[in-house]
Each structure stands twice: as structure tokens, then as C-alpha cells.
Amino acid sequence: MPLDRAFAELAELSYGVMDANVNAGDQPVVLADAMETLRPRVVNDYGADNEQAAYDTALKIVERYFEETGRETADKKAKERLWKDREGMARVRAAPILRIFLKTA
């Protein structure tokens, strides 16, 4: 189907992006312009360029790394303290029993 026949229908379907009253010579240009207008675009809501976005992402990665490392270190220290406390409590509980064995020996 030639473009000049389909153009009126395409103009109707374009919801005002294309004008149906265009001469046949300009129809390919109007169609190309309409396609460019309707093409989806990525919009940056924050106003930063790709370099700034990459820099910010790198900073977030480094920040998370150090948060996780700090959390792991804190968890490890807490577990070590807990085991030391448990060992100390076991010694305290065992002390009277040891005294009894030492007195009888």
C-alpha cells in the first residue's frame, strides 16, 4: 500500500502528532518526524550525566563495602566476647566443684 493512501489513517491514529493535510512529497518527512517524536527516551530525573551517575554509584558501592566489613568485624568481636563470657561463667561454676575435689585429694 502506498504511503499517500495510508497516510490519512496513520495521521488519525497519531492523535494529533501528524497532520493529515500534508502533500505527498512531505509525507515521508512528517512520518519520520512523528516516529522520532514518539520514540521512547530515557529521562534523567536528577539532572546528572552518566559520569556523575557512575561516580555516585561507585561511592555507594564503597560505602556498602565498608558498612558490611564493619558489621562483620563487630559481629565477630561480639561472638568472641560471648565465648569469653561463657568460658568465664563455666570457670566460675566449676570453681566450687574443683575446691571440693582439691580438699578431698
DOTORKE-832430 format. One record per residue (C-alpha): residue in one letter; z, y, x. Coordinates in Angstrom, 1 decimal. Layout:
BEGIN
<'a', <Z, Y, X>>
...
% end
This chain:
BEGIN
<'m', <0.0, 0.0, 0.0>>
<'p', <-1.0, 3.4, 1.5>>
<'l', <1.8, 5.9, 2.2>>
<'d', <0.4, 8.5, -0.1>>
<'r', <0.8, 6.1, -3.1>>
<'a', <4.3, 5.0, -2.2>>
<'f', <5.5, 8.5, -1.1>>
<'a', <6.3, 9.7, -4.6>>
<'e', <8.5, 6.7, -5.2>>
<'l', <10.1, 7.0, -1.8>>
<'a', <10.9, 10.6, -2.5>>
<'e', <12.6, 9.7, -5.8>>
<'l', <14.7, 7.1, -4.0>>
<'s', <15.7, 9.5, -1.3>>
<'y', <18.0, 11.6, -3.6>>
<'g', <16.5, 14.9, -2.5>>
<'v', <16.1, 14.2, 1.2>>
<'m', <12.3, 14.2, 0.8>>
<'d', <10.2, 16.4, -1.4>>
<'a', <7.6, 14.5, -3.5>>
<'n', <5.2, 17.5, -3.4>>
<'v', <4.0, 17.2, 0.2>>
<'n', <0.4, 16.9, 1.2>>
<'a', <-0.8, 13.5, 2.5>>
<'g', <-1.1, 14.8, 6.1>>
<'d', <2.5, 15.8, 6.3>>
<'q', <4.0, 12.7, 4.6>>
<'p', <4.4, 10.7, 7.8>>
<'v', <6.3, 13.6, 9.5>>
<'v', <8.5, 14.1, 6.4>>
<'l', <9.2, 10.3, 6.2>>
<'a', <10.2, 10.3, 9.9>>
<'d', <12.4, 13.3, 9.4>>
<'a', <14.1, 11.6, 6.4>>
<'m', <14.7, 8.4, 8.4>>
<'e', <16.3, 10.4, 11.2>>
<'t', <18.5, 12.3, 8.7>>
<'l', <19.6, 9.1, 7.0>>
<'r', <20.2, 7.2, 10.3>>
<'p', <24.0, 6.5, 10.7>>
<'r', <25.6, 8.4, 13.6>>
<'v', <28.9, 7.8, 15.4>>
<'v', <31.1, 10.8, 14.9>>
<'n', <33.9, 11.6, 17.3>>
<'d', <36.8, 13.0, 15.1>>
<'y', <38.8, 14.0, 18.2>>
<'g', <36.3, 16.2, 19.9>>
<'a', <36.4, 14.3, 23.2>>
<'d', <33.4, 13.0, 25.1>>
<'n', <33.1, 9.4, 26.4>>
<'e', <34.6, 10.3, 29.8>>
<'q', <37.7, 11.7, 28.2>>
<'a', <38.0, 8.8, 25.9>>
<'a', <37.7, 6.3, 28.8>>
<'y', <40.4, 8.3, 30.7>>
<'d', <42.7, 8.2, 27.7>>
<'t', <42.2, 4.5, 27.2>>
<'a', <42.9, 3.8, 30.9>>
<'l', <46.1, 5.8, 30.7>>
<'k', <47.2, 3.8, 27.6>>
<'i', <46.5, 0.5, 29.4>>
<'v', <48.5, 1.6, 32.4>>
<'e', <51.4, 2.8, 30.2>>
<'r', <51.5, -0.5, 28.3>>
<'y', <51.4, -2.5, 31.6>>
<'f', <54.5, -0.7, 32.8>>
<'e', <56.3, -0.9, 29.5>>
<'e', <55.7, -4.7, 29.5>>
<'t', <56.8, -5.0, 33.1>>
<'g', <59.9, -3.0, 32.4>>
<'r', <60.7, -5.1, 29.3>>
<'e', <60.2, -8.4, 31.2>>
<'t', <62.5, -7.1, 34.0>>
<'a', <65.1, -6.0, 31.5>>
<'d', <64.9, -9.4, 29.7>>
<'k', <65.2, -11.3, 33.0>>
<'k', <68.3, -9.2, 34.0>>
<'a', <69.9, -9.8, 30.6>>
<'k', <69.3, -13.5, 30.8>>
<'e', <70.8, -13.6, 34.4>>
<'r', <73.9, -11.6, 33.1>>
<'l', <74.2, -14.0, 30.2>>
<'w', <74.2, -17.1, 32.5>>
<'k', <76.7, -15.4, 34.9>>
<'d', <78.9, -14.7, 31.9>>
<'r', <78.6, -18.3, 30.7>>
<'e', <79.4, -19.6, 34.1>>
<'g', <82.4, -17.3, 34.4>>
<'m', <83.6, -18.4, 31.0>>
<'a', <83.2, -22.0, 32.0>>
<'r', <85.3, -21.4, 35.1>>
<'v', <88.0, -19.7, 33.1>>
<'r', <88.1, -22.6, 30.6>>
<'a', <88.1, -25.1, 33.4>>
<'a', <90.9, -23.5, 35.4>>
<'p', <93.8, -24.9, 33.3>>
<'i', <92.4, -28.4, 33.5>>
<'l', <91.9, -28.1, 37.3>>
<'r', <95.5, -26.9, 37.6>>
<'i', <96.7, -30.0, 35.7>>
<'f', <94.6, -32.3, 38.0>>
<'l', <95.8, -30.5, 41.1>>
<'k', <99.5, -30.8, 40.1>>
<'t', <99.2, -34.5, 39.4>>
<'a', <97.3, -35.2, 42.6>>
% end
